[in-house]
Protein backbone atom coordinates (compact mmCIF):
# COMPACT_ATOMS: atom_id res chain seq x y z
CA UNK A 1 0.00 0.00 0.00
CA UNK A 2 2.79 2.44 0.91
CA UNK A 3 4.53 1.89 -2.43
CA UNK A 4 1.24 2.24 -4.31
CA UNK A 5 0.58 5.53 -2.52
CA UNK A 6 3.98 6.79 -3.65
CA UNK A 7 3.22 5.67 -7.21
CA UNK A 8 -0.05 7.62 -7.30
CA UNK A 9 -2.21 4.53 -7.77
CA UNK A 10 -4.91 5.64 -5.30
CA UNK A 11 -7.64 8.14 -6.12
CA UNK A 12 -10.86 9.47 -4.61
CA UNK A 13 -14.41 9.72 -5.90
CA UNK A 14 -17.03 12.03 -4.41
CA UNK A 15 -20.45 10.52 -3.76
CA UNK A 16 -23.02 13.35 -3.55
CA UNK A 17 -25.45 13.90 -0.70
CA UNK A 18 -28.69 15.31 -2.14
CA UNK A 19 -30.94 17.52 -0.03
CA UNK A 20 -34.54 16.39 -0.41
CA UNK A 21 -36.33 19.71 0.02
CA UNK A 22 -34.75 21.29 -3.09
CA UNK A 23 -32.84 18.36 -4.69
CA UNK A 24 -29.54 20.27 -4.52
CA UNK A 25 -26.20 18.72 -3.61
CA UNK A 26 -25.58 19.65 0.01
CA UNK A 27 -22.47 17.59 0.66
CA UNK A 28 -20.44 14.61 -0.43
CA UNK A 29 -18.59 11.58 0.88
CA UNK A 30 -15.03 10.87 -0.24
CA UNK A 31 -14.54 7.26 -1.43
CA UNK A 32 -11.10 5.80 -2.07
CA UNK A 33 -10.29 3.52 -5.01
CA UNK A 34 -7.09 1.74 -6.02
CA UNK A 35 -6.08 1.81 -9.69
CA UNK A 36 -4.09 -1.43 -9.54
CA UNK A 37 -1.64 -1.85 -12.46
CA UNK A 38 -2.73 -5.46 -13.07
CA UNK A 39 -6.16 -5.83 -11.44
CA UNK A 40 -7.75 -2.55 -12.50
CA UNK A 41 -9.97 -0.40 -10.29
CA UNK A 42 -10.39 -1.94 -6.82
CA UNK A 43 -13.03 -1.02 -4.21
CA UNK A 44 -12.09 -0.64 -0.51
CA UNK A 45 -13.28 -4.11 0.50
CA UNK A 46 -10.48 -5.47 -1.69
CA UNK A 47 -7.64 -3.71 0.15
CA UNK A 48 -8.78 -2.05 3.40
CA UNK A 49 -8.71 -5.32 5.43
CA UNK A 50 -5.08 -5.87 4.40
CA UNK A 51 -4.27 -2.23 5.16
CA UNK A 52 -5.74 -2.67 8.63
CA UNK A 53 -3.84 -5.90 9.16
CA UNK A 54 -0.51 -4.29 8.25
CA UNK A 55 -1.45 -1.12 10.13
CA UNK A 56 -1.18 1.30 7.21
CA UNK A 57 -4.86 2.23 6.99
CA UNK A 58 -4.07 5.51 8.76
CA UNK A 59 -1.93 6.52 5.78
CA UNK A 60 -4.88 5.92 3.46
CA UNK A 61 -7.14 8.03 5.70
CA UNK A 62 -4.62 10.87 5.61
CA UNK A 63 -4.28 10.54 1.83
CA UNK A 64 -8.06 10.85 1.36
CA UNK A 65 -8.16 13.83 3.71
CA UNK A 66 -5.42 15.67 1.81
CA UNK A 67 -7.07 14.96 -1.54
CA UNK A 68 -10.34 16.38 -0.21
CA UNK A 69 -8.52 19.50 0.98
CA UNK A 70 -6.97 19.87 -2.48
CA UNK A 71 -10.41 19.60 -4.11
CA UNK A 72 -11.98 22.17 -1.77
CA UNK A 73 -9.02 24.52 -2.25
CA UNK A 74 -9.32 24.25 -6.04
CA UNK A 75 -13.07 24.85 -5.94
CA UNK A 76 -12.48 27.89 -3.75
CA UNK A 77 -9.97 29.33 -6.21
CA UNK A 78 -12.37 28.67 -9.10
CA UNK A 79 -15.21 30.45 -7.28
CA UNK A 80 -17.38 27.33 -7.05
CA UNK A 81 -19.97 26.71 -4.38
CA UNK A 82 -18.45 24.87 -1.42
CA UNK A 83 -20.14 22.19 0.67
CA UNK A 84 -18.94 19.82 3.43
CA UNK A 85 -17.19 16.61 2.42
CA UNK A 86 -17.02 13.65 4.79
CA UNK A 87 -13.99 11.42 5.19
CA UNK A 88 -13.60 8.14 7.05
CA UNK A 89 -11.64 7.96 10.29
CA UNK A 90 -10.35 4.44 11.01
CA UNK A 91 -9.98 3.06 14.51
CA UNK A 92 -6.17 2.84 14.23
CA UNK A 93 -5.97 6.63 14.18
CA UNK A 94 -7.42 6.74 17.67
CA UNK A 95 -4.43 4.81 19.00
CA UNK A 96 -2.10 7.76 18.33
CA UNK A 97 -2.11 10.75 20.65
CA UNK A 98 -2.64 14.10 18.92
CA UNK A 99 -3.23 12.42 15.55
CA UNK A 100 -5.62 15.23 14.63
CA UNK A 101 -2.71 17.69 14.59
CA UNK A 102 -1.63 16.31 11.19
CA UNK A 103 -5.12 16.75 9.80
CA UNK A 104 -5.39 20.27 11.12
CA UNK A 105 -1.98 21.18 9.65
CA UNK A 106 -2.99 19.88 6.19
CA UNK A 107 -6.20 21.91 6.40
CA UNK A 108 -4.25 25.10 7.16
CA UNK A 109 -1.73 24.34 4.41
CA UNK A 110 -4.48 24.29 1.79
CA UNK A 111 -6.36 27.21 3.41
CA UNK A 112 -9.53 25.17 3.79
CA UNK A 113 -12.03 25.90 6.55
CA UNK A 114 -12.27 22.91 8.96
CA UNK A 115 -16.05 23.36 8.94
CA UNK A 116 -16.05 21.92 5.40
CA UNK A 117 -14.65 18.59 6.61
CA UNK A 118 -16.75 15.96 8.39
CA UNK A 119 -15.11 12.94 10.02
CA UNK A 120 -17.13 9.72 9.87
CA UNK A 121 -16.87 7.31 12.80
CA UNK A 122 -18.48 3.86 12.80
CA UNK A 123 -20.61 2.43 15.59
CA UNK A 124 -18.09 -0.36 16.17
CA UNK A 125 -15.45 2.20 17.13
CA UNK A 126 -17.89 3.72 19.62
CA UNK A 127 -18.50 0.39 21.30
CA UNK A 128 -14.82 -0.49 21.66
CA UNK A 129 -13.74 2.67 23.49
CA UNK A 130 -16.67 5.02 24.11
CA UNK A 131 -14.83 7.31 26.54
CA UNK A 132 -11.82 7.61 24.25
CA UNK A 133 -14.05 8.34 21.26
CA UNK A 134 -15.90 11.00 23.25
CA UNK A 135 -12.59 12.78 23.84
CA UNK A 136 -11.75 12.52 20.12
CA UNK A 137 -15.13 13.99 19.14
CA UNK A 138 -14.60 16.85 21.58
CA UNK A 139 -11.20 17.53 19.97
CA UNK A 140 -12.71 17.30 16.47
CA UNK A 141 -15.19 20.03 17.38
CA UNK A 142 -12.53 22.08 19.17
CA UNK A 143 -10.49 22.18 15.95
CA UNK A 144 -13.55 23.30 13.98
CA UNK A 145 -14.30 20.04 12.13
CA UNK A 146 -17.66 18.25 12.02
CA UNK A 147 -18.35 14.68 13.06
CA UNK A 148 -20.88 12.06 11.98
CA UNK A 149 -21.85 8.57 13.06
CA UNK A 150 -21.68 6.08 10.18
CA UNK A 151 -23.65 2.83 9.81
CA UNK A 152 -26.24 4.06 12.28
CA UNK A 153 -28.67 1.32 13.29
CA UNK A 154 -26.43 -1.69 12.70
CA UNK A 155 -25.45 -2.04 16.37
CA UNK A 156 -27.45 -2.53 19.55
CA UNK A 157 -26.94 0.75 21.39
CA UNK A 158 -27.46 3.42 18.74
CA UNK A 159 -29.94 5.50 20.73
CA UNK A 160 -27.71 5.32 23.77
CA UNK A 161 -24.81 6.63 21.71
CA UNK A 162 -26.82 9.71 20.78
CA UNK A 163 -27.28 10.38 24.48
CA UNK A 164 -23.54 10.14 25.19
CA UNK A 165 -21.87 11.55 22.07
CA UNK A 166 -22.35 14.96 20.48
CA UNK A 167 -22.28 14.23 16.76
CA UNK A 168 -23.40 16.63 14.03
CA UNK A 169 -24.97 14.00 11.78
CA UNK A 170 -25.93 10.33 11.58
CA UNK A 171 -25.93 8.19 8.46
CA UNK A 172 -28.73 5.65 8.38
CA UNK A 173 -27.37 2.29 7.30
CA UNK A 174 -28.53 1.14 3.87
CA UNK A 175 -29.90 -2.07 5.43
CA UNK A 176 -32.95 -0.03 6.54
CA UNK A 177 -33.99 0.33 2.91
CA UNK A 178 -33.27 -3.14 1.53
CA UNK A 179 -34.18 -6.76 2.21
CA UNK A 180 -36.04 -7.85 5.31
CA UNK A 181 -35.97 -4.37 6.90
CA UNK A 182 -37.67 -2.71 3.93
CA UNK A 183 -41.21 -3.11 5.31
CA UNK A 184 -43.78 -1.21 7.34
CA UNK A 185 -42.07 -1.97 10.64
CA UNK A 186 -38.72 -0.85 9.26
CA UNK A 187 -40.26 2.39 8.00
CA UNK A 188 -41.70 3.10 11.44
CA UNK A 189 -38.21 2.71 12.91
CA UNK A 190 -36.74 5.08 10.32
CA UNK A 191 -39.47 7.64 11.04
CA UNK A 192 -38.78 7.44 14.78
CA UNK A 193 -35.04 7.94 14.24
CA UNK A 194 -35.61 10.93 11.95
CA UNK A 195 -37.94 12.59 14.49
CA UNK A 196 -35.51 11.96 17.35
CA UNK A 197 -32.55 13.29 15.36
CA UNK A 198 -34.50 16.44 14.48
CA UNK A 199 -35.31 17.04 18.14
CA UNK A 200 -31.59 16.68 18.96
CA UNK A 201 -30.67 19.01 16.06
CA UNK A 202 -28.70 16.23 14.37
CA UNK A 203 -28.64 16.04 10.58
CA UNK A 204 -29.55 12.72 8.94
CA UNK A 205 -28.23 11.09 5.78
CA UNK A 206 -29.81 8.00 4.23
CA UNK A 207 -27.23 5.68 2.70
CA UNK A 208 -27.66 3.74 -0.53
CA UNK A 209 -30.81 5.41 -1.83
CA UNK A 210 -31.05 4.66 -5.55
CA UNK A 211 -34.75 4.57 -6.48
CA UNK A 212 -37.45 7.24 -6.72
CA UNK A 213 -39.73 5.15 -4.50
CA UNK A 214 -37.17 5.38 -1.66
CA UNK A 215 -36.76 9.11 -2.28
CA UNK A 216 -40.50 9.72 -2.17
CA UNK A 217 -40.82 7.78 1.07
CA UNK A 218 -38.02 9.78 2.73
C-alpha positions in Angstrom: 0.0 0.0 0.0 2.8 2.4 0.9 4.5 1.9 -2.4 1.2 2.2 -4.3 0.6 5.5 -2.5 4.0 6.8 -3.6 3.2 5.7 -7.2 0.0 7.6 -7.3 -2.2 4.5 -7.8 -4.9 5.6 -5.3 -7.6 8.1 -6.1 -10.9 9.5 -4.6 -14.4 9.7 -5.9 -17.0 12.0 -4.4 -20.4 10.5 -3.8 -23.0 13.4 -3.6 -25.5 13.9 -0.7 -28.7 15.3 -2.1 -30.9 17.5 0.0 -34.5 16.4 -0.4 -36.3 19.7 0.0 -34.7 21.3 -3.1 -32.8 18.4 -4.7 -29.5 20.3 -4.5 -26.2 18.7 -3.6 -25.6 19.7 0.0 -22.5 17.6 0.7 -20.4 14.6 -0.4 -18.6 11.6 0.9 -15.0 10.9 -0.2 -14.5 7.3 -1.4 -11.1 5.8 -2.1 -10.3 3.5 -5.0 -7.1 1.7 -6.0 -6.1 1.8 -9.7 -4.1 -1.4 -9.5 -1.6 -1.9 -12.5 -2.7 -5.5 -13.1 -6.2 -5.8 -11.4 -7.7 -2.5 -12.5 -10.0 -0.4 -10.3 -10.4 -1.9 -6.8 -13.0 -1.0 -4.2 -12.1 -0.6 -0.5 -13.3 -4.1 0.5 -10.5 -5.5 -1.7 -7.6 -3.7 0.2 -8.8 -2.0 3.4 -8.7 -5.3 5.4 -5.1 -5.9 4.4 -4.3 -2.2 5.2 -5.7 -2.7 8.6 -3.8 -5.9 9.2 -0.5 -4.3 8.2 -1.4 -1.1 10.1 -1.2 1.3 7.2 -4.9 2.2 7.0 -4.1 5.5 8.8 -1.9 6.5 5.8 -4.9 5.9 3.5 -7.1 8.0 5.7 -4.6 10.9 5.6 -4.3 10.5 1.8 -8.1 10.9 1.4 -8.2 13.8 3.7 -5.4 15.7 1.8 -7.1 15.0 -1.5 -10.3 16.4 -0.2 -8.5 19.5 1.0 -7.0 19.9 -2.5 -10.4 19.6 -4.1 -12.0 22.2 -1.8 -9.0 24.5 -2.3 -9.3 24.3 -6.0 -13.1 24.8 -5.9 -12.5 27.9 -3.7 -10.0 29.3 -6.2 -12.4 28.7 -9.1 -15.2 30.4 -7.3 -17.4 27.3 -7.1 -20.0 26.7 -4.4 -18.5 24.9 -1.4 -20.1 22.2 0.7 -18.9 19.8 3.4 -17.2 16.6 2.4 -17.0 13.6 4.8 -14.0 11.4 5.2 -13.6 8.1 7.0 -11.6 8.0 10.3 -10.4 4.4 11.0 -10.0 3.1 14.5 -6.2 2.8 14.2 -6.0 6.6 14.2 -7.4 6.7 17.7 -4.4 4.8 19.0 -2.1 7.8 18.3 -2.1 10.7 20.6 -2.6 14.1 18.9 -3.2 12.4 15.5 -5.6 15.2 14.6 -2.7 17.7 14.6 -1.6 16.3 11.2 -5.1 16.7 9.8 -5.4 20.3 11.1 -2.0 21.2 9.6 -3.0 19.9 6.2 -6.2 21.9 6.4 -4.2 25.1 7.2 -1.7 24.3 4.4 -4.5 24.3 1.8 -6.4 27.2 3.4 -9.5 25.2 3.8 -12.0 25.9 6.5 -12.3 22.9 9.0 -16.0 23.4 8.9 -16.0 21.9 5.4 -14.6 18.6 6.6 -16.7 16.0 8.4 -15.1 12.9 10.0 -17.1 9.7 9.9 -16.9 7.3 12.8 -18.5 3.9 12.8 -20.6 2.4 15.6 -18.1 -0.4 16.2 -15.4 2.2 17.1 -17.9 3.7 19.6 -18.5 0.4 21.3 -14.8 -0.5 21.7 -13.7 2.7 23.5 -16.7 5.0 24.1 -14.8 7.3 26.5 -11.8 7.6 24.2 -14.1 8.3 21.3 -15.9 11.0 23.2 -12.6 12.8 23.8 -11.8 12.5 20.1 -15.1 14.0 19.1 -14.6 16.9 21.6 -11.2 17.5 20.0 -12.7 17.3 16.5 -15.2 20.0 17.4 -12.5 22.1 19.2 -10.5 22.2 15.9 -13.5 23.3 14.0 -14.3 20.0 12.1 -17.7 18.3 12.0 -18.4 14.7 13.1 -20.9 12.1 12.0 -21.9 8.6 13.1 -21.7 6.1 10.2 -23.7 2.8 9.8 -26.2 4.1 12.3 -28.7 1.3 13.3 -26.4 -1.7 12.7 -25.4 -2.0 16.4 -27.4 -2.5 19.5 -26.9 0.8 21.4 -27.5 3.4 18.7 -29.9 5.5 20.7 -27.7 5.3 23.8 -24.8 6.6 21.7 -26.8 9.7 20.8 -27.3 10.4 24.5 -23.5 10.1 25.2 -21.9 11.6 22.1 -22.4 15.0 20.5 -22.3 14.2 16.8 -23.4 16.6 14.0 -25.0 14.0 11.8 -25.9 10.3 11.6 -25.9 8.2 8.5 -28.7 5.6 8.4 -27.4 2.3 7.3 -28.5 1.1 3.9 -29.9 -2.1 5.4 -32.9 0.0 6.5 -34.0 0.3 2.9 -33.3 -3.1 1.5 -34.2 -6.8 2.2 -36.0 -7.9 5.3 -36.0 -4.4 6.9 -37.7 -2.7 3.9 -41.2 -3.1 5.3 -43.8 -1.2 7.3 -42.1 -2.0 10.6 -38.7 -0.8 9.3 -40.3 2.4 8.0 -41.7 3.1 11.4 -38.2 2.7 12.9 -36.7 5.1 10.3 -39.5 7.6 11.0 -38.8 7.4 14.8 -35.0 7.9 14.2 -35.6 10.9 12.0 -37.9 12.6 14.5 -35.5 12.0 17.4 -32.5 13.3 15.4 -34.5 16.4 14.5 -35.3 17.0 18.1 -31.6 16.7 19.0 -30.7 19.0 16.1 -28.7 16.2 14.4 -28.6 16.0 10.6 -29.5 12.7 8.9 -28.2 11.1 5.8 -29.8 8.0 4.2 -27.2 5.7 2.7 -27.7 3.7 -0.5 -30.8 5.4 -1.8 -31.0 4.7 -5.6 -34.8 4.6 -6.5 -37.5 7.2 -6.7 -39.7 5.1 -4.5 -37.2 5.4 -1.7 -36.8 9.1 -2.3 -40.5 9.7 -2.2 -40.8 7.8 1.1 -38.0 9.8 2.7 
